[in-house]
Amino acid sequence: MIALAGQKLKTLSEHYQEAQPQILHLDLSGNFLKSGSELGLFPNLQTLIIDNNYFFNLNDFPVLPNLKTFSANKNNFNNLEIFIQECQKKFPNLIHLSLIKNPLCPMLAGEEGEYQRYRTEIIRNIKTLQNLDGVNVDPREANPNYFKKIYFQLSQSNKRQTKKAPLNIIKNIKNQEVKQQNKEVKEIDLQRTINYDIKINFFCYCEVFKFLIRNFYYSSKGSTNTYSILFTCESGYNKVDARTRK
């Protein structure tokens, strides 16, 4: 690999004036090159990298029959139809092609449908390609209806998922309602248990207290104060009993 990347080259004559048939791989990325005419000095190239330059067409590029990899990212190629025609003539055995960040490539700038049409057009015409823009080529992509079938399958899958979604939502809502009802029932049972315990305890205290009061009443020969205490105790029990029944 001969690397002349980032040399600020405007022409290749600054480095080479004679043919270089021994050079098979050449990296010219990151320069100021606009013309491919001087690439005729490298007739046996298998790899050519011209990323980040100012090329806008392949008109003056030489025929490179052995070229397998052509990377031309971030240039000014703007006409897809002309580029394909020239590419077929100049690079008849091309396997890897990358045109990212060129005006003709909508990979990062256009809509998904535009990029798929771009891929279909290139793959349909450059039949030797195995990789385009870093993505392996599926021969079925040459069919313009290939992506439509994929879209149809995806849309049907999405419809099935959206039909299932409301059912799942309804199930979740019902489960939440059942949980809430169970919680309320448990709270009611707990409150009833507490009220019952209060009633039993108060009843026991009242019975003991009434027993003591009666004994005291008879021993004091039925005083009015003692009788009123007994009446108050019984009425208090009746009030508590009425509340705990609710």
BASE-702823 format. One record per residue (C-alpha): residue in one letter; chain; x, y, z. Coordinates in pm, 1 decimal. Example, Ala and Ser with C-alpha at 12.3 -4.5 7.8 and 13.67 -1.06 7.14 Angstrom:
2
<site><res>A</res><chain>A</chain><c1>1230.0</c1><c2>-450.0</c2><c3>780.0</c3></site>
<site><res>S</res><chain>A</chain><c1>1367.0</c1><c2>-106.0</c2><c3>714.0</c3></site>
//
This chain:
246
<site><res>M</res><chain>A</chain><c1>0.0</c1><c2>0.0</c2><c3>0.0</c3></site>
<site><res>I</res><chain>A</chain><c1>138.2</c1><c2>337.4</c2><c3>-108.3</c3></site>
<site><res>A</res><chain>A</chain><c1>-5.8</c1><c2>599.7</c2><c3>127.2</c3></site>
<site><res>L</res><chain>A</chain><c1>-8.6</c1><c2>960.9</c2><c3>13.5</c3></site>
<site><res>A</res><chain>A</chain><c1>-291.8</c1><c2>1060.7</c2><c3>244.5</c3></site>
<site><res>G</res><chain>A</chain><c1>-304.4</c1><c2>1411.9</c2><c3>384.3</c3></site>
<site><res>Q</res><chain>A</chain><c1>-19.5</c1><c2>1544.0</c2><c3>165.9</c3></site>
<site><res>K</res><chain>A</chain><c1>-222.7</c1><c2>1841.0</c2><c3>31.7</c3></site>
<site><res>L</res><chain>A</chain><c1>-153.0</c1><c2>1716.6</c2><c3>-320.6</c3></site>
<site><res>K</res><chain>A</chain><c1>-311.6</c1><c2>1886.4</c2><c3>-620.6</c3></site>
<site><res>T</res><chain>A</chain><c1>-144.9</c1><c2>1654.1</c2><c3>-871.7</c3></site>
<site><res>L</res><chain>A</chain><c1>36.8</c1><c2>1321.2</c2><c3>-853.7</c3></site>
<site><res>S</res><chain>A</chain><c1>326.1</c1><c2>1453.1</c2><c3>-1062.7</c3></site>
<site><res>E</res><chain>A</chain><c1>478.4</c1><c2>1586.2</c2><c3>-743.1</c3></site>
<site><res>H</res><chain>A</chain><c1>570.3</c1><c2>1225.2</c2><c3>-660.4</c3></site>
<site><res>Y</res><chain>A</chain><c1>547.7</c1><c2>1020.4</c2><c3>-979.4</c3></site>
<site><res>Q</res><chain>A</chain><c1>626.3</c1><c2>1094.6</c2><c3>-1344.1</c3></site>
<site><res>E</res><chain>A</chain><c1>666.9</c1><c2>738.4</c2><c3>-1473.5</c3></site>
<site><res>A</res><chain>A</chain><c1>441.3</c1><c2>434.5</c2><c3>-1474.2</c3></site>
<site><res>Q</res><chain>A</chain><c1>430.2</c1><c2>229.9</c2><c3>-1153.3</c3></site>
<site><res>P</res><chain>A</chain><c1>295.0</c1><c2>-114.4</c2><c3>-1253.5</c3></site>
<site><res>Q</res><chain>A</chain><c1>421.0</c1><c2>-269.5</c2><c3>-928.1</c3></site>
<site><res>I</res><chain>A</chain><c1>189.7</c1><c2>-58.4</c2><c3>-712.6</c3></site>
<site><res>L</res><chain>A</chain><c1>-131.9</c1><c2>-246.9</c2><c3>-637.8</c3></site>
<site><res>H</res><chain>A</chain><c1>-278.3</c1><c2>-43.0</c2><c3>-353.8</c3></site>
<site><res>L</res><chain>A</chain><c1>-290.9</c1><c2>337.4</c2><c3>-342.1</c3></site>
<site><res>D</res><chain>A</chain><c1>-431.4</c1><c2>571.5</c2><c3>-76.1</c3></site>
<site><res>L</res><chain>A</chain><c1>-479.6</c1><c2>931.8</c2><c3>-188.7</c3></site>
<site><res>S</res><chain>A</chain><c1>-732.0</c1><c2>1038.5</c2><c3>75.6</c3></site>
<site><res>G</res><chain>A</chain><c1>-729.3</c1><c2>1385.1</c2><c3>228.6</c3></site>
<site><res>N</res><chain>A</chain><c1>-578.2</c1><c2>1581.0</c2><c3>-60.4</c3></site>
<site><res>F</res><chain>A</chain><c1>-693.3</c1><c2>1845.2</c2><c3>-312.7</c3></site>
<site><res>L</res><chain>A</chain><c1>-717.8</c1><c2>1620.8</c2><c3>-618.4</c3></site>
<site><res>K</res><chain>A</chain><c1>-982.2</c1><c2>1688.1</c2><c3>-886.9</c3></site>
<site><res>S</res><chain>A</chain><c1>-863.0</c1><c2>1485.3</c2><c3>-1186.4</c3></site>
<site><res>G</res><chain>A</chain><c1>-805.0</c1><c2>1112.5</c2><c3>-1223.5</c3></site>
<site><res>S</res><chain>A</chain><c1>-600.6</c1><c2>1132.4</c2><c3>-1545.0</c3></site>
<site><res>E</res><chain>A</chain><c1>-269.4</c1><c2>1072.3</c2><c3>-1363.9</c3></site>
<site><res>L</res><chain>A</chain><c1>-396.4</c1><c2>743.9</c2><c3>-1224.5</c3></site>
<site><res>G</res><chain>A</chain><c1>-292.0</c1><c2>591.2</c2><c3>-1557.3</c3></site>
<site><res>L</res><chain>A</chain><c1>52.6</c1><c2>566.9</c2><c3>-1396.5</c3></site>
<site><res>F</res><chain>A</chain><c1>-84.9</c1><c2>280.1</c2><c3>-1184.3</c3></site>
<site><res>P</res><chain>A</chain><c1>-238.1</c1><c2>36.2</c2><c3>-1436.1</c3></site>
<site><res>N</res><chain>A</chain><c1>-247.9</c1><c2>-264.6</c2><c3>-1203.0</c3></site>
<site><res>L</res><chain>A</chain><c1>-423.5</c1><c2>-108.6</c2><c3>-908.0</c3></site>
<site><res>Q</res><chain>A</chain><c1>-641.6</c1><c2>-343.4</c2><c3>-703.3</c3></site>
<site><res>T</res><chain>A</chain><c1>-728.8</c1><c2>-90.6</c2><c3>-430.5</c3></site>
<site><res>L</res><chain>A</chain><c1>-785.5</c1><c2>281.5</c2><c3>-483.9</c3></site>
<site><res>I</res><chain>A</chain><c1>-880.8</c1><c2>514.7</c2><c3>-198.6</c3></site>
<site><res>I</res><chain>A</chain><c1>-961.3</c1><c2>874.7</c2><c3>-288.1</c3></site>
<site><res>D</res><chain>A</chain><c1>-1169.8</c1><c2>974.4</c2><c3>14.3</c3></site>
<site><res>N</res><chain>A</chain><c1>-1201.5</c1><c2>1342.2</c2><c3>104.5</c3></site>
<site><res>N</res><chain>A</chain><c1>-1092.7</c1><c2>1497.2</c2><c3>-224.8</c3></site>
<site><res>Y</res><chain>A</chain><c1>-1268.6</c1><c2>1701.7</c2><c3>-495.2</c3></site>
<site><res>F</res><chain>A</chain><c1>-1346.5</c1><c2>1448.7</c2><c3>-770.5</c3></site>
<site><res>F</res><chain>A</chain><c1>-1686.6</c1><c2>1501.6</c2><c3>-933.9</c3></site>
<site><res>N</res><chain>A</chain><c1>-1686.8</c1><c2>1246.2</c2><c3>-1220.7</c3></site>
<site><res>L</res><chain>A</chain><c1>-1494.5</c1><c2>951.1</c2><c3>-1366.7</c3></site>
<site><res>N</res><chain>A</chain><c1>-1455.8</c1><c2>1088.8</c2><c3>-1718.9</c3></site>
<site><res>D</res><chain>A</chain><c1>-1077.9</c1><c2>1119.7</c2><c3>-1711.2</c3></site>
<site><res>F</res><chain>A</chain><c1>-1011.3</c1><c2>811.0</c2><c3>-1498.8</c3></site>
<site><res>P</res><chain>A</chain><c1>-818.0</c1><c2>534.3</c2><c3>-1678.4</c3></site>
<site><res>V</res><chain>A</chain><c1>-946.5</c1><c2>183.5</c2><c3>-1726.0</c3></site>
<site><res>L</res><chain>A</chain><c1>-833.1</c1><c2>-24.8</c2><c3>-1427.5</c3></site>
<site><res>P</res><chain>A</chain><c1>-926.1</c1><c2>-386.4</c2><c3>-1506.8</c3></site>
<site><res>N</res><chain>A</chain><c1>-783.8</c1><c2>-526.6</c2><c3>-1182.0</c3></site>
<site><res>L</res><chain>A</chain><c1>-948.7</c1><c2>-279.0</c2><c3>-947.1</c3></site>
<site><res>K</res><chain>A</chain><c1>-1147.3</c1><c2>-460.1</c2><c3>-676.5</c3></site>
<site><res>T</res><chain>A</chain><c1>-1190.0</c1><c2>-188.1</c2><c3>-412.1</c3></site>
<site><res>F</res><chain>A</chain><c1>-1280.5</c1><c2>171.8</c2><c3>-488.8</c3></site>
<site><res>S</res><chain>A</chain><c1>-1342.5</c1><c2>404.3</c2><c3>-194.4</c3></site>
<site><res>A</res><chain>A</chain><c1>-1451.8</c1><c2>754.2</c2><c3>-295.3</c3></site>
<site><res>N</res><chain>A</chain><c1>-1621.7</c1><c2>882.7</c2><c3>18.4</c3></site>
<site><res>K</res><chain>A</chain><c1>-1669.8</c1><c2>1255.5</c2><c3>69.2</c3></site>
<site><res>N</res><chain>A</chain><c1>-1613.7</c1><c2>1382.0</c2><c3>-283.0</c3></site>
<site><res>N</res><chain>A</chain><c1>-1836.9</c1><c2>1570.7</c2><c3>-527.2</c3></site>
<site><res>F</res><chain>A</chain><c1>-1986.7</c1><c2>1292.0</c2><c3>-740.0</c3></site>
<site><res>N</res><chain>A</chain><c1>-2340.0</c1><c2>1414.1</c2><c3>-808.3</c3></site>
<site><res>N</res><chain>A</chain><c1>-2489.5</c1><c2>1217.5</c2><c3>-1099.0</c3></site>
<site><res>L</res><chain>A</chain><c1>-2567.3</c1><c2>856.1</c2><c3>-1017.5</c3></site>
<site><res>E</res><chain>A</chain><c1>-2659.4</c1><c2>749.4</c2><c3>-1372.3</c3></site>
<site><res>I</res><chain>A</chain><c1>-2337.5</c1><c2>885.5</c2><c3>-1526.5</c3></site>
<site><res>F</res><chain>A</chain><c1>-2127.6</c1><c2>747.9</c2><c3>-1240.1</c3></site>
<site><res>I</res><chain>A</chain><c1>-2267.3</c1><c2>397.5</c2><c3>-1295.4</c3></site>
<site><res>Q</res><chain>A</chain><c1>-2204.5</c1><c2>411.6</c2><c3>-1669.5</c3></site>
<site><res>E</res><chain>A</chain><c1>-1843.0</c1><c2>525.2</c2><c3>-1622.7</c3></site>
<site><res>C</res><chain>A</chain><c1>-1783.8</c1><c2>277.6</c2><c3>-1341.8</c3></site>
<site><res>Q</res><chain>A</chain><c1>-1894.5</c1><c2>-11.0</c2><c3>-1564.7</c3></site>
<site><res>K</res><chain>A</chain><c1>-1647.0</c1><c2>94.9</c2><c3>-1832.7</c3></site>
<site><res>K</res><chain>A</chain><c1>-1350.1</c1><c2>186.2</c2><c3>-1612.9</c3></site>
<site><res>F</res><chain>A</chain><c1>-1373.5</c1><c2>-75.6</c2><c3>-1334.7</c3></site>
<site><res>P</res><chain>A</chain><c1>-1525.8</c1><c2>-391.5</c2><c3>-1485.3</c3></site>
<site><res>N</res><chain>A</chain><c1>-1430.7</c1><c2>-619.7</c2><c3>-1192.5</c3></site>
<site><res>L</res><chain>A</chain><c1>-1522.9</c1><c2>-399.5</c2><c3>-898.2</c3></site>
<site><res>I</res><chain>A</chain><c1>-1623.1</c1><c2>-580.4</c2><c3>-577.8</c3></site>
<site><res>H</res><chain>A</chain><c1>-1620.5</c1><c2>-311.7</c2><c3>-304.3</c3></site>
<site><res>L</res><chain>A</chain><c1>-1756.9</c1><c2>38.0</c2><c3>-363.3</c3></site>
<site><res>S</res><chain>A</chain><c1>-1813.8</c1><c2>318.8</c2><c3>-112.8</c3></site>
<site><res>L</res><chain>A</chain><c1>-1965.1</c1><c2>657.0</c2><c3>-199.7</c3></site>
<site><res>I</res><chain>A</chain><c1>-2075.8</c1><c2>787.2</c2><c3>140.9</c3></site>
<site><res>K</res><chain>A</chain><c1>-2104.7</c1><c2>1165.9</c2><c3>175.6</c3></site>
<site><res>N</res><chain>A</chain><c1>-2127.0</c1><c2>1232.5</c2><c3>-195.7</c3></site>
<site><res>P</res><chain>A</chain><c1>-2422.7</c1><c2>1430.6</c2><c3>-336.8</c3></site>
<site><res>L</res><chain>A</chain><c1>-2539.2</c1><c2>1121.9</c2><c3>-528.7</c3></site>
<site><res>C</res><chain>A</chain><c1>-2550.4</c1><c2>907.9</c2><c3>-212.5</c3></site>
<site><res>P</res><chain>A</chain><c1>-2853.7</c1><c2>968.6</c2><c3>14.0</c3></site>
<site><res>M</res><chain>A</chain><c1>-2728.2</c1><c2>735.6</c2><c3>286.6</c3></site>
<site><res>L</res><chain>A</chain><c1>-2688.5</c1><c2>1004.3</c2><c3>553.8</c3></site>
<site><res>A</res><chain>A</chain><c1>-2885.8</c1><c2>1292.6</c2><c3>404.2</c3></site>
<site><res>G</res><chain>A</chain><c1>-3193.7</c1><c2>1149.6</c2><c3>234.0</c3></site>
<site><res>E</res><chain>A</chain><c1>-3487.1</c1><c2>932.6</c2><c3>337.9</c3></site>
<site><res>E</res><chain>A</chain><c1>-3453.9</c1><c2>559.4</c2><c3>378.7</c3></site>
<site><res>G</res><chain>A</chain><c1>-3654.9</c1><c2>493.3</c2><c3>62.5</c3></site>
<site><res>E</res><chain>A</chain><c1>-3419.4</c1><c2>710.1</c2><c3>-142.7</c3></site>
<site><res>Y</res><chain>A</chain><c1>-3114.4</c1><c2>522.0</c2><c3>-20.9</c3></site>
<site><res>Q</res><chain>A</chain><c1>-3277.3</c1><c2>188.9</c2><c3>-102.3</c3></site>
<site><res>R</res><chain>A</chain><c1>-3352.3</c1><c2>305.3</c2><c3>-457.1</c3></site>
<site><res>Y</res><chain>A</chain><c1>-2989.3</c1><c2>418.7</c2><c3>-482.4</c3></site>
<site><res>R</res><chain>A</chain><c1>-2868.4</c1><c2>74.1</c2><c3>-371.9</c3></site>
<site><res>T</res><chain>A</chain><c1>-3106.1</c1><c2>-101.8</c2><c3>-609.6</c3></site>
<site><res>E</res><chain>A</chain><c1>-2985.6</c1><c2>105.9</c2><c3>-904.6</c3></site>
<site><res>I</res><chain>A</chain><c1>-2616.2</c1><c2>42.6</c2><c3>-837.9</c3></site>
<site><res>I</res><chain>A</chain><c1>-2651.3</c1><c2>-328.0</c2><c3>-757.3</c3></site>
<site><res>R</res><chain>A</chain><c1>-2873.1</c1><c2>-387.1</c2><c3>-1060.5</c3></site>
<site><res>N</res><chain>A</chain><c1>-2615.6</c1><c2>-234.9</c2><c3>-1296.9</c3></site>
<site><res>I</res><chain>A</chain><c1>-2281.1</c1><c2>-322.1</c2><c3>-1137.4</c3></site>
<site><res>K</res><chain>A</chain><c1>-2333.9</c1><c2>-694.1</c2><c3>-1106.6</c3></site>
<site><res>T</res><chain>A</chain><c1>-1987.8</c1><c2>-775.5</c2><c3>-969.4</c3></site>
<site><res>L</res><chain>A</chain><c1>-2043.7</c1><c2>-578.7</c2><c3>-646.9</c3></site>
<site><res>Q</res><chain>A</chain><c1>-2037.6</c1><c2>-766.4</c2><c3>-317.6</c3></site>
<site><res>N</res><chain>A</chain><c1>-2025.4</c1><c2>-470.3</c2><c3>-79.7</c3></site>
<site><res>L</res><chain>A</chain><c1>-2171.7</c1><c2>-120.5</c2><c3>-116.1</c3></site>
<site><res>D</res><chain>A</chain><c1>-2107.3</c1><c2>158.6</c2><c3>136.3</c3></site>
<site><res>G</res><chain>A</chain><c1>-1977.3</c1><c2>-91.5</c2><c3>389.6</c3></site>
<site><res>V</res><chain>A</chain><c1>-2288.6</c1><c2>-313.1</c2><c3>368.1</c3></site>
<site><res>N</res><chain>A</chain><c1>-2282.8</c1><c2>-655.7</c2><c3>206.9</c3></site>
<site><res>V</res><chain>A</chain><c1>-2486.5</c1><c2>-682.8</c2><c3>-110.6</c3></site>
<site><res>D</res><chain>A</chain><c1>-2788.4</c1><c2>-911.1</c2><c3>-124.5</c3></site>
<site><res>P</res><chain>A</chain><c1>-2854.3</c1><c2>-1008.9</c2><c3>-488.6</c3></site>
<site><res>R</res><chain>A</chain><c1>-3226.5</c1><c2>-968.0</c2><c3>-420.7</c3></site>
<site><res>E</res><chain>A</chain><c1>-3167.9</c1><c2>-593.5</c2><c3>-376.6</c3></site>
<site><res>A</res><chain>A</chain><c1>-3137.9</c1><c2>-569.1</c2><c3>-755.3</c3></site>
<site><res>N</res><chain>A</chain><c1>-3512.6</c1><c2>-625.8</c2><c3>-769.6</c3></site>
<site><res>P</res><chain>A</chain><c1>-3694.8</c1><c2>-290.8</c2><c3>-727.7</c3></site>
<site><res>N</res><chain>A</chain><c1>-3979.6</c1><c2>-473.4</c2><c3>-549.3</c3></site>
<site><res>Y</res><chain>A</chain><c1>-3749.6</c1><c2>-634.4</c2><c3>-292.9</c3></site>
<site><res>F</res><chain>A</chain><c1>-3775.8</c1><c2>-351.8</c2><c3>-38.2</c3></site>
<site><res>K</res><chain>A</chain><c1>-4150.4</c1><c2>-320.2</c2><c3>-98.8</c3></site>
<site><res>K</res><chain>A</chain><c1>-4190.3</c1><c2>-683.3</c2><c3>7.2</c3></site>
<site><res>I</res><chain>A</chain><c1>-3983.7</c1><c2>-616.6</c2><c3>318.1</c3></site>
<site><res>Y</res><chain>A</chain><c1>-4195.2</c1><c2>-310.1</c2><c3>400.5</c3></site>
<site><res>F</res><chain>A</chain><c1>-4512.4</c1><c2>-514.7</c2><c3>353.8</c3></site>
<site><res>Q</res><chain>A</chain><c1>-4385.3</c1><c2>-789.6</c2><c3>584.5</c3></site>
<site><res>L</res><chain>A</chain><c1>-4283.0</c1><c2>-535.4</c2><c3>848.9</c3></site>
<site><res>S</res><chain>A</chain><c1>-4617.8</c1><c2>-356.0</c2><c3>827.2</c3></site>
<site><res>Q</res><chain>A</chain><c1>-4805.8</c1><c2>-684.7</c2><c3>871.3</c3></site>
<site><res>S</res><chain>A</chain><c1>-4588.1</c1><c2>-771.3</c2><c3>1168.4</c3></site>
<site><res>N</res><chain>A</chain><c1>-4652.9</c1><c2>-429.3</c2><c3>1323.5</c3></site>
<site><res>K</res><chain>A</chain><c1>-5028.3</c1><c2>-471.3</c2><c3>1272.7</c3></site>
<site><res>R</res><chain>A</chain><c1>-5023.9</c1><c2>-804.8</c2><c3>1452.8</c3></site>
<site><res>Q</res><chain>A</chain><c1>-4831.4</c1><c2>-649.5</c2><c3>1739.5</c3></site>
<site><res>T</res><chain>A</chain><c1>-5071.4</c1><c2>-353.5</c2><c3>1765.2</c3></site>
<site><res>K</res><chain>A</chain><c1>-5367.6</c1><c2>-593.5</c2><c3>1777.9</c3></site>
<site><res>K</res><chain>A</chain><c1>-5211.0</c1><c2>-779.6</c2><c3>2066.2</c3></site>
<site><res>A</res><chain>A</chain><c1>-5114.6</c1><c2>-463.4</c2><c3>2249.6</c3></site>
<site><res>P</res><chain>A</chain><c1>-5470.9</c1><c2>-354.8</c2><c3>2352.7</c3></site>
<site><res>L</res><chain>A</chain><c1>-5542.3</c1><c2>-704.9</c2><c3>2486.0</c3></site>
<site><res>N</res><chain>A</chain><c1>-5232.6</c1><c2>-689.9</c2><c3>2700.9</c3></site>
<site><res>I</res><chain>A</chain><c1>-5330.1</c1><c2>-345.4</c2><c3>2823.8</c3></site>
<site><res>I</res><chain>A</chain><c1>-5681.0</c1><c2>-466.8</c2><c3>2915.4</c3></site>
<site><res>K</res><chain>A</chain><c1>-5535.1</c1><c2>-765.2</c2><c3>3100.8</c3></site>
<site><res>N</res><chain>A</chain><c1>-5302.3</c1><c2>-539.1</c2><c3>3295.9</c3></site>
<site><res>I</res><chain>A</chain><c1>-5589.3</c1><c2>-306.8</c2><c3>3388.3</c3></site>
<site><res>K</res><chain>A</chain><c1>-5803.1</c1><c2>-600.1</c2><c3>3505.4</c3></site>
<site><res>N</res><chain>A</chain><c1>-5515.2</c1><c2>-739.7</c2><c3>3709.8</c3></site>
<site><res>Q</res><chain>A</chain><c1>-5467.2</c1><c2>-401.3</c2><c3>3873.3</c3></site>
<site><res>E</res><chain>A</chain><c1>-5839.6</c1><c2>-378.4</c2><c3>3950.2</c3></site>
<site><res>V</res><chain>A</chain><c1>-5839.5</c1><c2>-724.7</c2><c3>4107.9</c3></site>
<site><res>K</res><chain>A</chain><c1>-5533.9</c1><c2>-636.1</c2><c3>4316.9</c3></site>
<site><res>Q</res><chain>A</chain><c1>-5703.4</c1><c2>-315.9</c2><c3>4431.8</c3></site>
<site><res>Q</res><chain>A</chain><c1>-6022.2</c1><c2>-503.2</c2><c3>4524.5</c3></site>
<site><res>N</res><chain>A</chain><c1>-5825.1</c1><c2>-763.7</c2><c3>4717.8</c3></site>
<site><res>K</res><chain>A</chain><c1>-5643.0</c1><c2>-486.9</c2><c3>4901.0</c3></site>
<site><res>E</res><chain>A</chain><c1>-5970.0</c1><c2>-316.7</c2><c3>4995.8</c3></site>
<site><res>V</res><chain>A</chain><c1>-6119.9</c1><c2>-646.2</c2><c3>5117.6</c3></site>
<site><res>K</res><chain>A</chain><c1>-5813.0</c1><c2>-712.2</c2><c3>5332.2</c3></site>
<site><res>E</res><chain>A</chain><c1>-5835.3</c1><c2>-363.1</c2><c3>5480.9</c3></site>
<site><res>I</res><chain>A</chain><c1>-6206.3</c1><c2>-413.2</c2><c3>5563.2</c3></site>
<site><res>D</res><chain>A</chain><c1>-6136.1</c1><c2>-752.5</c2><c3>5723.8</c3></site>
<site><res>L</res><chain>A</chain><c1>-5854.8</c1><c2>-603.3</c2><c3>5925.3</c3></site>
<site><res>Q</res><chain>A</chain><c1>-6076.5</c1><c2>-318.3</c2><c3>6047.1</c3></site>
<site><res>R</res><chain>A</chain><c1>-6349.9</c1><c2>-563.6</c2><c3>6144.6</c3></site>
<site><res>T</res><chain>A</chain><c1>-6097.9</c1><c2>-772.3</c2><c3>6336.3</c3></site>
<site><res>I</res><chain>A</chain><c1>-5973.0</c1><c2>-465.7</c2><c3>6522.2</c3></site>
<site><res>N</res><chain>A</chain><c1>-6327.2</c1><c2>-355.0</c2><c3>6606.4</c3></site>
<site><res>Y</res><chain>A</chain><c1>-6415.8</c1><c2>-704.6</c2><c3>6727.9</c3></site>
<site><res>D</res><chain>A</chain><c1>-6107.7</c1><c2>-713.3</c2><c3>6952.2</c3></site>
<site><res>I</res><chain>A</chain><c1>-6198.2</c1><c2>-373.9</c2><c3>7094.1</c3></site>
<site><res>K</res><chain>A</chain><c1>-6553.9</c1><c2>-491.6</c2><c3>7161.0</c3></site>
<site><res>I</res><chain>A</chain><c1>-6441.8</c1><c2>-812.6</c2><c3>7335.0</c3></site>
<site><res>N</res><chain>A</chain><c1>-6182.6</c1><c2>-633.8</c2><c3>7549.8</c3></site>
<site><res>F</res><chain>A</chain><c1>-6424.4</c1><c2>-360.7</c2><c3>7651.6</c3></site>
<site><res>F</res><chain>A</chain><c1>-6693.5</c1><c2>-616.8</c2><c3>7725.9</c3></site>
<site><res>C</res><chain>A</chain><c1>-6457.3</c1><c2>-806.7</c2><c3>7954.1</c3></site>
<site><res>Y</res><chain>A</chain><c1>-6354.3</c1><c2>-489.9</c2><c3>8136.1</c3></site>
<site><res>C</res><chain>A</chain><c1>-6717.0</c1><c2>-389.3</c2><c3>8176.5</c3></site>
<site><res>E</res><chain>A</chain><c1>-6820.4</c1><c2>-727.4</c2><c3>8315.5</c3></site>
<site><res>V</res><chain>A</chain><c1>-6539.5</c1><c2>-722.2</c2><c3>8567.8</c3></site>
<site><res>F</res><chain>A</chain><c1>-6618.1</c1><c2>-364.7</c2><c3>8661.6</c3></site>
<site><res>K</res><chain>A</chain><c1>-6991.9</c1><c2>-438.8</c2><c3>8695.6</c3></site>
<site><res>F</res><chain>A</chain><c1>-6915.8</c1><c2>-734.4</c2><c3>8916.3</c3></site>
<site><res>L</res><chain>A</chain><c1>-6706.5</c1><c2>-517.0</c2><c3>9142.3</c3></site>
<site><res>I</res><chain>A</chain><c1>-6969.9</c1><c2>-240.4</c2><c3>9144.7</c3></site>
<site><res>R</res><chain>A</chain><c1>-7252.5</c1><c2>-482.7</c2><c3>9232.7</c3></site>
<site><res>N</res><chain>A</chain><c1>-7056.6</c1><c2>-618.9</c2><c3>9522.1</c3></site>
<site><res>F</res><chain>A</chain><c1>-6980.9</c1><c2>-271.0</c2><c3>9636.1</c3></site>
<site><res>Y</res><chain>A</chain><c1>-7346.5</c1><c2>-169.1</c2><c3>9583.6</c3></site>
<site><res>Y</res><chain>A</chain><c1>-7481.5</c1><c2>-445.2</c2><c3>9801.4</c3></site>
<site><res>S</res><chain>A</chain><c1>-7217.5</c1><c2>-391.5</c2><c3>10061.6</c3></site>
<site><res>S</res><chain>A</chain><c1>-7303.1</c1><c2>-18.9</c2><c3>10075.6</c3></site>
<site><res>K</res><chain>A</chain><c1>-7677.8</c1><c2>-97.1</c2><c3>10093.2</c3></site>
<site><res>G</res><chain>A</chain><c1>-7762.1</c1><c2>33.7</c2><c3>9746.1</c3></site>
<site><res>S</res><chain>A</chain><c1>-7635.0</c1><c2>389.4</c2><c3>9747.8</c3></site>
<site><res>T</res><chain>A</chain><c1>-7749.2</c1><c2>613.3</c2><c3>9463.6</c3></site>
<site><res>N</res><chain>A</chain><c1>-7394.0</c1><c2>696.5</c2><c3>9353.8</c3></site>
<site><res>T</res><chain>A</chain><c1>-7303.2</c1><c2>332.0</c2><c3>9318.6</c3></site>
<site><res>Y</res><chain>A</chain><c1>-7612.2</c1><c2>261.3</c2><c3>9107.3</c3></site>
<site><res>S</res><chain>A</chain><c1>-7536.3</c1><c2>551.1</c2><c3>8875.0</c3></site>
<site><res>I</res><chain>A</chain><c1>-7181.6</c1><c2>423.3</c2><c3>8819.3</c3></site>
<site><res>L</res><chain>A</chain><c1>-7322.7</c1><c2>82.7</c2><c3>8721.9</c3></site>
<site><res>F</res><chain>A</chain><c1>-7572.9</c1><c2>241.5</c2><c3>8480.4</c3></site>
<site><res>T</res><chain>A</chain><c1>-7297.4</c1><c2>452.7</c2><c3>8319.7</c3></site>
<site><res>C</res><chain>A</chain><c1>-7078.3</c1><c2>148.8</c2><c3>8263.5</c3></site>
<site><res>E</res><chain>A</chain><c1>-7358.7</c1><c2>-47.7</c2><c3>8093.3</c3></site>
<site><res>S</res><chain>A</chain><c1>-7459.9</c1><c2>242.3</c2><c3>7866.2</c3></site>
<site><res>G</res><chain>A</chain><c1>-7095.2</c1><c2>295.2</c2><c3>7764.8</c3></site>
<site><res>Y</res><chain>A</chain><c1>-7070.6</c1><c2>-67.8</c2><c3>7668.1</c3></site>
<site><res>N</res><chain>A</chain><c1>-7386.4</c1><c2>-39.9</c2><c3>7458.0</c3></site>
<site><res>K</res><chain>A</chain><c1>-7238.0</c1><c2>260.5</c2><c3>7271.6</c3></site>
<site><res>V</res><chain>A</chain><c1>-6914.0</c1><c2>76.8</c2><c3>7198.1</c3></site>
<site><res>D</res><chain>A</chain><c1>-7112.9</c1><c2>-226.0</c2><c3>7087.5</c3></site>
<site><res>A</res><chain>A</chain><c1>-7317.4</c1><c2>-15.0</c2><c3>6846.9</c3></site>
<site><res>R</res><chain>A</chain><c1>-7005.0</c1><c2>140.5</c2><c3>6694.2</c3></site>
<site><res>T</res><chain>A</chain><c1>-6825.7</c1><c2>-188.6</c2><c3>6643.4</c3></site>
<site><res>R</res><chain>A</chain><c1>-7127.0</c1><c2>-333.1</c2><c3>6461.3</c3></site>
<site><res>K</res><chain>A</chain><c1>-7090.8</c1><c2>-75.7</c2><c3>6181.6</c3></site>
//
